Amino acid sequence: MTPDDDPRPLEPEAPLPSDCCNSGCPICVHDLYAEQLQHYREQLAAWKARHPESSL
C-alpha cells in the first residue's frame, strides 16, 4: 500500500474563539473538537503503523 492509496489523516481544524457561544451548551464546539482530535490521533497512529517509512 502506498501513501497515495492510503493518505495521511488530516488534523481537524480547531474552533475559533467566536465559534463558542459560552452559554453552556450540552455539546460545545470544543467538546466536538476534542472528540475529532482523539479520533484523528487514533487514525494517525494506525496510519504511521502502516507507513513506518514516513518520518512526518
C-alpha positions as CSV (number, residue, x, y, z in Angstrom):
1,M,0.0,0.0,0.0
2,T,1.4,3.4,-1.0
3,P,0.7,6.7,0.7
4,D,-1.3,7.6,-2.5
5,D,-3.7,4.8,-1.8
6,D,-3.7,5.4,1.9
7,P,-3.4,9.2,2.5
8,R,-2.2,10.5,5.9
9,P,-5.2,11.6,8.0
10,L,-5.8,15.3,8.2
11,E,-5.9,17.0,11.6
12,P,-9.2,18.6,12.4
13,E,-9.4,22.4,12.4
14,A,-9.7,23.9,15.9
15,P,-12.7,26.0,16.5
16,L,-12.3,29.7,16.5
17,P,-12.9,31.6,19.8
18,S,-16.0,33.1,18.2
19,D,-17.4,29.6,17.4
20,C,-18.3,29.1,21.1
21,C,-21.3,31.0,22.4
22,N,-20.3,30.4,26.1
23,S,-23.8,29.6,27.1
24,G,-23.1,26.1,28.4
25,C,-24.4,24.1,25.5
26,P,-24.7,20.3,26.2
27,I,-22.4,19.7,23.3
28,C,-20.0,22.5,22.8
29,V,-17.9,23.0,19.7
30,H,-14.9,22.4,21.9
31,D,-16.3,19.0,23.0
32,L,-16.8,18.1,19.4
33,Y,-13.3,19.2,18.5
34,A,-11.8,17.2,21.4
35,E,-13.6,14.1,20.0
36,Q,-12.4,14.7,16.5
37,L,-8.9,15.3,17.7
38,Q,-8.9,12.0,19.6
39,H,-10.2,10.2,16.5
40,Y,-7.5,11.9,14.4
41,R,-4.8,10.8,16.8
42,E,-6.0,7.2,16.7
43,Q,-6.2,7.2,12.9
44,L,-2.8,8.8,12.6
45,A,-1.2,6.2,14.9
46,A,-2.7,3.5,12.7
47,W,-1.5,5.2,9.6
48,K,2.0,5.5,11.0
49,A,2.0,1.8,11.8
50,R,1.1,1.1,8.2
51,H,3.7,3.5,6.9
52,P,6.8,3.2,9.2
53,E,9.0,4.7,6.5
54,S,7.2,8.0,6.8
55,S,9.1,10.5,9.1
56,L,6.3,13.1,9.1
